[in-house]
Amino acid sequence: MKDLRIAEDIRDASTLPADIYRDPELYRQQVERVFARSWQLASWNDPTPERETAAPLTLLPRCLDEPLLVTHDASGTRHLLSNVCTHRGNMLVDTACTMRSIRCRYHGRRFGLDGRFAHMPEFEEARGFPSPTDDLPRVPSARLGPLLFAGIRPAQSFESWLGPLAERFAFVPWDRLKVDEERHYEVDAHWALYCDNYLEGFHIPFVHASLADGLDYGEYSTETFEWGSLQVGIGKEGEDLLDLPASHPDHGRNVAALYAFLFPSTMINVYGWGVSINAVQPLGPNRTRIVFLSLVSDASRRSRGVGADLHRVEMEDEAIVESVQRGVRSRLYHRGRFSPSREIGVHHFHRLLGRSMIDEER
């Protein structure tokens, strides 16, 4: 194992070694030790809002590739379950449909829409049957407005993961937000490089001319908490600002955007017009998909401010991240140092990632 320990004091710390972004074996470890143990965006439009329905979904395609099933039972209660029969591993549901129970087409095993085992033919002589292991495994899930998050075996509760962002974003009308735009981008770079880039405002004057015109770089700040960080973008004079309530910690400041990061790969960005999401999904050691969503609360402000042209910002970020991916392949590059004033979020992310990679039992 490479030395993945990062000094707690950023003034002494060096970044993770370049192998973290290029070694196939380290990537495979990230899939199991980081992504299989974390909360991920699973769905953003409920595929089965009606009662007695079921719909399949795959959690992190081409990464975890975990087959799941969203059901709503007769009472309307939502369940997130494994989509794999507990008898011989057959896939259960292929397309969204109406059903009162789940029946495996291989040998006829049947489950309730809550995942509980209901019936199995030809098992009369089996001892100790059925047992809880014959139920479909239930998958931890939670909602944030229209966004459904899930984790195979998350290292913390959803509430702990969200942490202080729950209070910081309490003013956002989550239950009224709907997905207005969905885009998928694919980047020729390791997923963590994309996160590194997101987690600092250091590059804004050099890479993002439009953002530099709207944000006061000198006032840009980063706060960290247990499982993530928050970047506060202060707008210049005339910039479109957030309508923050008097109880908000940033009330009275000219906040143009709040950029929240939740480990390992979820980005929630709040603007005057609403919320954008960047869900970072690994596709391989040097390939990443970005699921980009816009959730609009005030369409009249959609073309204003630093959140107006996010596609352009995305293209600028992708270009620089792909350039860094080429650079970290160099035999002459090993690891760098952190700017104590500008790379607080990156340092925190590297500590979380390094710790997750080392702690196999987490």
N, C-alpha and C positions, 0 to 999 in steps of 0.2 A: 504494500500500500504506500502510495506517495505520501509525503508529509502534507496533510491537508489542514493542519492546525493554523489558525490565524490569530495573531496577537490581539488581545483584548483592546489595548490602547492603539488607536489608529496611527499615532505618531511613530510607533515602533513597527507597525505591521507591513507585511508584504502581501500581495495578492495571491490567490490560488495559483498553483503551477499551471503552465500552459497545457499540460497533458489532460487536464480536466475538460478541455474543449476539443480534444482531438483523439484521445485514446478510446477505441471501441469497447474495451473491457470496462473502463471507468464509466462509459455511457451506460452499459448494461447494468452496472451497479446503481446508477442514478435512477433508472427506471424502477428498480425494485425497492431501493432504500429511500428514495425521495418521492417519486410519483405514486407508487402504490401505497404510500403512507401519508398522503396529503389530500386536502380538499381541492376539487377541480370543478370547473364549470361543466355541467353535464347536459343541460338543456336550457333554452331561453324562450321557448314557446311551448307551453304544456301540450304534449302530443295527444293526451287523452283526458280532456276536461270533463267528459261525460261519465256518468255512472256505468258500472259494469263494462269497462273497456280496458284494453291493454295495448301497449305499444313498445316495441323493442328500441333500444338505443345502445350505442357502443361508447364506453368511456375511454377517451383518448385513443381514437383510431390510429393504428400504426405505432403506437407506443405501448400503452397497457392493453389495448384491444379487448377490454373486458365487456362481455355481453350482458347487458342489464335489461330489466323490464319495468316499465312504469305502468302501474295499474290503478284503477279507481274502483272500489268495491261498491256494493249496493247502497251503502250509506254515503258514498262520495268521498270516503277517505282515500288519500293517495298513499301508495306503497311503492318503494323502490326495491326490486328483488333481483336475484340472479336469474338469468334467462337460460339456465342449464339444468336439465333434469337431474335429480339426485340419485337416480337409479343407474344409468349408464352414460350420462353426460351428453345426451342429445339436446340440441337447441330446441327451445319450446315454441316461441312465437316469432314468426318471420316478418309480419306486417301488422300495422295498427288495425284493431278489429274490436267488435263488440263480443263479449263472452261473459258467461256467469261463473265459469271455472276454467282452469288451465289444464289441458289434457295433452300429455305427451303422445305424439303419433307413432312412436317407436314401439312401446309396450303397454300403453294405456294408463300410465300413472297419472293421477289427477291431483290437483292442488286447488285450494281456494284462492281468490284474488288477493288475499293477504299473505299468500305463500305457504300456508299450512297444508301439510299432507292430508289428503282426503281419502284416497282409495288406490289400491294396486291389485290387479288380478293375479292369481296363482302364487300368492305369498302366504297362504293359510298356515303352512307348516314352519315358516320362518320364526325363529325365537327372538325375543326382544324387539319385535317389530310391531308397529313403527316406533321410531325414537325421534328426538328432536333433530337428529342429523338427516332425517328424511324430509323435513321442511325445506323450502327454498331459502337459502341464506338472505337475510335482510341487509340491505346496504345503507349505511348512515347517509342521511340527506337533510338538506335545509334549504329554505327559500329566502331570497332577498328580492322582493318585488317579483318580477317575472322570471328571475334567474334561479335555476335549480342547481345547487351544488351537491356533489357526492364525493365519497371517499371509500376506497376498498377497506382499508384499515387505518384511518387517519390517526395521527399521533396526538391529536388534541380534539376537544369538542369544537363545534362550529363557533360557539360563543367565545371561546378562548382564542380561536384563530382570528376572528374578526376583531377582537380586542377593543381598544378605544375608538376604532372607526365606527362602531355601532352608535356611539354618542356623537361623534364628530360629524357623521352623515345623517343624523336624525332629522334634519331639516329637508332632506331629499324626499319628494313624494313617491316613494318606491312603488306603492300599490297602484299608482296612476300611470306609471311609466309603461310604455309598450315599445317593442323593438321597431324602430323606424327604418333602419338600414342595417344590412348584414354584408360583410365582405370577408373573404378569406385570402390571405397573403401567404406565399411560401418564400422563405428566405434561405439562401445557401450559407447557413451559419448554425453553430451550436446554440441551443435554446438559452443557455446561461449568458452567452454574449449579448443576446437581445435584452435580457434582464439587466445586465451590467449597464448597458447604454441607457435604459429607461431610468435607472436609479440615481442619476446625477444630472444637475443642470449645468455642469462644467462645460459641456460641448455646445450649449445653446448659442453663444456668440459666434462659434466657428462653423456650425452645421446648419442652424435654423435661423435664417435671416428674418423670416416673418415672426417667429416667436420672440426674437431679440427686439423687434420693433415694439412688441406689446408688453413684454415683461421687464420689470426692473431687476436686472441681474444682481445688483448689489444687495437687494432685499430678499432674494430667493433663499429659501431655507428648507432644511430637512430635519424631521423628527423620526426617531425609531421607537418601536415597541417590540414586544416579545416575538411576534411572528410576522412583522412587516415594518413598513415605514410610510411616512407621509411627507410629500414635498408641497410646499405652499408657494404658489406663483403670485407675486404681487404685481398688479397691473400699473402701467405708466398712466399719466394723465390722459383722460379721454377713453381709456380702455373699458370694455364691457365687463362689469363686475358681478360677483355672486351676491345674491340677496340673503345675507346671513342674519339670523335672528339675534336678538340682543343677548341671548343666553350662550351663543356660540363663542368658543375661545378666541376666534379670529374676528369677532365683530368689531367694527371700527377701522379695520385694515382694508386696504384696496385689493382684496383677493380676486384675482381673475380666474384662477383655476386651483383645484386641489387634486394632486396626483397620488393615489394610494397604491401601495404594492403589498400583496399578501403572498407569503412564501408558499410554494416555490415559484409561481408563474402567473398569478392573477393581478391584473392592473385595472383599477377603477378610477376614472377621471371625471371630475365634476366641473361643469361649466355653467354659464348663465342660462344656456338653453336646455341643459339636461345632463345626461351621463353617457360616457363612452366606456366600453369595455375592451381590453386587449387580453384575450386568453391565449397564453403561449403554450403550444402543444408540440413536443418533440416528435420528429419523424425519423431521426437517426443522429449519428454523431455530428453531422454537419448539415442538417436539414431541419427546418422548423416551420410549422404552420402558425399563423396568427389569425385567430378568429376575432374579427373586429365588429362590434355592435354599437349602434347609436340608439339611445333611449331618450326620446325628446319629451320635455315637459312644456316648453314654450317655443313653438315653431317660429314665432316672429323674431327670435333672437338667434336663429340657427346660423345665419351668415355673419354674425358679429364676433369680434374678439379673437382670442388666441385659440379658440376651439372651432374656428370657422372652416379651416382648410386642413383637416386632419389627414387626408390622403397625401397631400404634399409633404407633410411632416413625416408620414410613414415611409414615403419613398426616400426621403433624405436619411432617415434612420437606417433603412435597409441597406442603402449604399455604403454607409460607414461601417455597419456591422459586418457586411460581407468582406469589406476590406480588412477588418481586424481578423476575421477568420483566416484569410490568406496569410496574414502576418503571424498568427500564433502557430502556424505550421512550421515556421522557421526553426532550424536546428540551433540557431543562435539566440533565440528568445526563450526565457524560462519563466520569470515572473517579474512584476513591477512593484511600485510603491503606490500608496494612496495619498491623495491630497487631503490633509486633515480638515480643510475648510469646505471642500466641494465634493468629496466622495464618501461621505458618512453613510449614505444608503448602500453603496456598493460594498463597503467594508462590512456592514451588518449582514448583507446578503451572503458574502463569502464566508462569514463565520457560521451562519445557519447551514449553508450548503456543506461546508467542510465537516461540521459536527454531525450532520445527517449521514454523510458518507461513512464516517468512522464508527458511528453508533449503530451497529448491525441489529441490535435488539430493541431499538427505539420503537 
